[in-house]
């Protein structure tokens, strides 16, 4: 089920970042088009309680059926039959066996979405052979005995999300699970359930007046820091309208090498000023994204607060 988060910027900010990071799975995954115009890429692995469970490169996401406009499967092309191999001819009086493929998870998902019944398709030639050789059998429907209707099996117990190992000491946010700490402005609030809303988010925090947001996430990649950072920045570019890259530089964050991007972009009828830092740490990468209204008189103050928070990132946590 969805986890409720604060209305306004908190939810919109997570949606922007989710759109930027989840579209990385587009190369080898189904395309799920939502009614609000967004797209999600992943593999549908289950359906329960009117929700699809989608596996993406960054974890599992639950999507309500009613919010999906269409599902476009990413099916590999069928190999063409060899022209040199002659077609096999039926011999004798026995009918050729007709193969009826089982519906795939993608077909079942499409059937659930359209309220249709998934049926396997039979090639026309095979169907004709079956009709001429196999006698029709009269279908019989067993009559259920009164009072013996089978009760539906109980639903499986839902897994509880693991507790987040984090704490706040004054203006210091400490995460014991990922072993880092950083500055938290007094006016910032922690957004509960950010990890469920955005699969790769570690923590999200922002102002109560919905003008500033900062999200720390983790990204697994076997590529170099520069290549990984460029990939994240490219996906972030696609999440905004009129995206403009202001600057790009290498830096050191928490004693670790990092790449920093400063940008501007339009989203939700506002011009945003953002800073993205991708930090190499322990064979993986942390992404720190800070964004604030650029069309506000407080832009310089909030930009300085975001810069201070990113610069304060410290991995010396026991």
N, C-alpha and C positions, 0 to 999 in steps of 0.2 A: 504494500500500500504506500501511498505517498506520505511523506513527512511534512507536516505543516511548518512553514517558516514565516517570517515577518513579511507583510505585504510591502508593495512598493519596490524600492531600490534593491533591498536584500534579495528578493526573489528574482527580479529582473537581472541583477548583476550575476547571480549564479547561472541564470539561463544563458546570458551572453558567454560566460566562460565555458559552460557545458557545450554550447554550440561550437565554440572554437576548438575544444579538445576532443570531443567525441567524433567529429567528422574525420579524424585520422583513420578510422576503420573503413573508410569508403571503398578501398581498393578491392577487398575480398569479403563483402558482407551484403546482406539484404538492405535495401533502401526502404525505410519506413517514413512515409510522408504524413505529417500531422496536419490537422485542420487549421492550425494557426500559421501554416506556411513553413514551419521548421522541418528539418529532415534529421533522421537518426539512422546510423549505420551499425548493424550488428547481426547476430544470428539468433533467431527465435528458438528458445530451448524449452519453453513451457507456457501454459495458459491456465490460470486459476483465478477465481473470484473476479471475473470480467476484466482481467489484466494479463497482458503479455509479459513474459520474462525474457529480456533480450540480453545476450552476452556480447559485450563490446570489448575493445582492447583495454579498457580501463576498469572493467568490472561489470556487474550485472545491473540492469536498469529495468524498473517496472513501469509499463506504459498502459494507461487505461484504453480499453477498446474504443470507447466513444470518442476519444480524442484523435484517433487514427483515421486519415482520409484514404490511404491506400498503402499496400505493401508490394514492393517490386522485388521479386527474388533475384539473386545473382546466381543464375544457373549456368554452368559451363556448357559450351556448345557440344552437341552430340557428334562423335566422329563419323565422317562420311563412310559409307560402305565401300569396300574395295570393288573397283570396276572389273578386275580380272577374275573375281570369284563368281562362278555361275550360281544362279538362284537354285536352292534345293527344291526338288519336286516331290510331292507326297507320293508314297508307294503304298500298295495294298488298299484295304477297305477301312483301315482304322483312321479315325480323325486325327489331324495334327493338333498337338497340345497348344492351347492358347494361354499366353502369359498375361496375367493381370497385375501390373505393378502396384505395390502399396502406395498410398498417398504419402508424400513427404511432409515434414514439419512445416515447410513453407506453404504447401497446399492446404494443410489443415488450418494454418493461421489465416490464410486468405479466405477459407470457407467460414471460419468463425466471424471474420470481419464483415463478410457479405451476407451472413445468415444462410449460406448455401450448403449443400451436401457435397463433399468431395467424393468423386467417383473415378476409378481408374479408367484410362482410355484404352480402347482396343483397336489396333490397326484395322482398316477396312478390309484388307485382303484376308487377314486372320479371322475376322468376324464372319466373312462370307464362307470361309472353309468350315468354320464351326457350325454355321447355320445349316449347311448342306450335309454334314456328316454326323452331327450329334443330335440325337432325338430330344425333343423338348420334354422337360420333366415338369409335372404339375407341382407347383409350390404348395406346401402345406404349412399352416401356421398353428403351432401347438396352442391349445386352449389352456390358459393358466387356471389353476385351481383357486377357488374363492378363499380369501383370507390368507393366501400364502405369497402375497406380493413381497418381493425382495426389498429390504430396506437399503437405501444408499449407504455406502461405506462412510465412516466418519472422516472428515478432512484431516490431513496430516498436520501435526503441530507446527506452528510457524516458528521459524528460527528468530531468536532475539538477537539484535545487533550487539556486538561486543562493546563493553564499556570503554569509553575514551579515557585514556590515561593522561589527563591534563589538569592543570590548576592555574589559578591567577593569584599572584602575590603583589598587591598594590597595582603598579602600572607595568607589571611584568607577566607575560603569558609564558607558561612552561608546558611543553609537551613531552612526557616521558616515553611515550610509545615510539616517537621518531627522534628523540634525544636532541631537542633544540628549544631555545627560548628566544623571545623577542619583546620589544617595547609595545605596549598596548596603550593608546591614548586614553585619558580618563573618560572622554565622551564616547568611546567605542564600546559596543556591546557584542558579546559572542552570539553568533547565530546558531541555535540548536538544530541538529539534524542536517547540517551542511553536507556531511559525508554521504547521506542517503540521497540527497537531492543532486549532488554532483559526485559521481563515483570516485574520482581521484582527489577530492578535496580532503585536506587534513583539518583545517580550521578556517572559518570565515568570520570576520568581525567588521563592524562599521558603525556609523553615527546613527542616532535615533531619528534625525531629521531627514534621513534618506538621501544624503548628498555624497557620501563617501563609503567605499567598500574595499576591503583587503582580503584576499583569499590565498592561502598557502596550500599547494598541492604537491603530489609526488608523481614523477613520470619515469617509467622504466624504458630504457633505450640502450642498445648496444653500440650506438653511433657516438661520435665525438661530441664534446660540449658544443662546439660551434654548429655542427649539423643538427643536433637536437634542439638547440635554441632557435635556429632558423626555422625548423619545422613547427615549433610552437608559435613563433611570431607569425608565420604564414597562416596558420589556422586562426589565430586571433584576428588577423587582417580580414578574414572572410566573415567574422562575426559583426563587424561594424559597417555602417554606410559612410562613404567619404573618409575612409581611413587614411591618415597621413602619418608617416614615420618621421618623427622630429629628429631623433638622434639614435646612434647605436655605438656601444663601446664595450670593451672588456674591462672587468673590474674584479675586485676581491670582496666577497661577502662571507663573514664568519670565518675568515682565514682560508676560504675555498675559492677556486677560480669560478668566475661567473660572467655572463653576458647580459648586458642591460639594454633595454629598448624603451624609449620614450615616444609616445604617440598621441594623436588626437583622433576622434571619430564620433560619428553620430549614432545614437541609439535611444529609443524611447523618447523621441522629440527633444533630446538634450545633446549638447556638445560635451564630450567627455575628454578629460586629460588623464592619461594612464601611464603607468610605469610597470614594465614586465622585467623581472630578473630571473634568469635560469641559472641555478647553482649546482655544480657538480659536488656530490657528497656520497661516499661509501659505495661507489659503483652505480649509483642511481642519480637522479636529478630532482631537486626541489624547484618548483615554480612559485614565485611570489608575484601576484598581480594586484596592484593598487590602482584604483580609479576614482575620480571625483568630478563633480560638475565643473566644466570649463566656463560655463556662462553664469558664474556666481562671483560675487565680490570677495568670497573667501577662498578662491582658487589657490592663491599663493600660499596661504596658511595651510590648507589641506595638503597641497603638494609637498610642503616641508614636513608635515607630519608623516606622510607616506614614506618620504625619503629617510626620515629618522627611523621608522619602523623597520624598513628593509636593511639599513646599515647596522641595526642593533642585533641582527640575527646571529645567534651564538650556538655552536654545537657542543660546547663544554658543559653538558648536563649529565649528572650521574643519577 
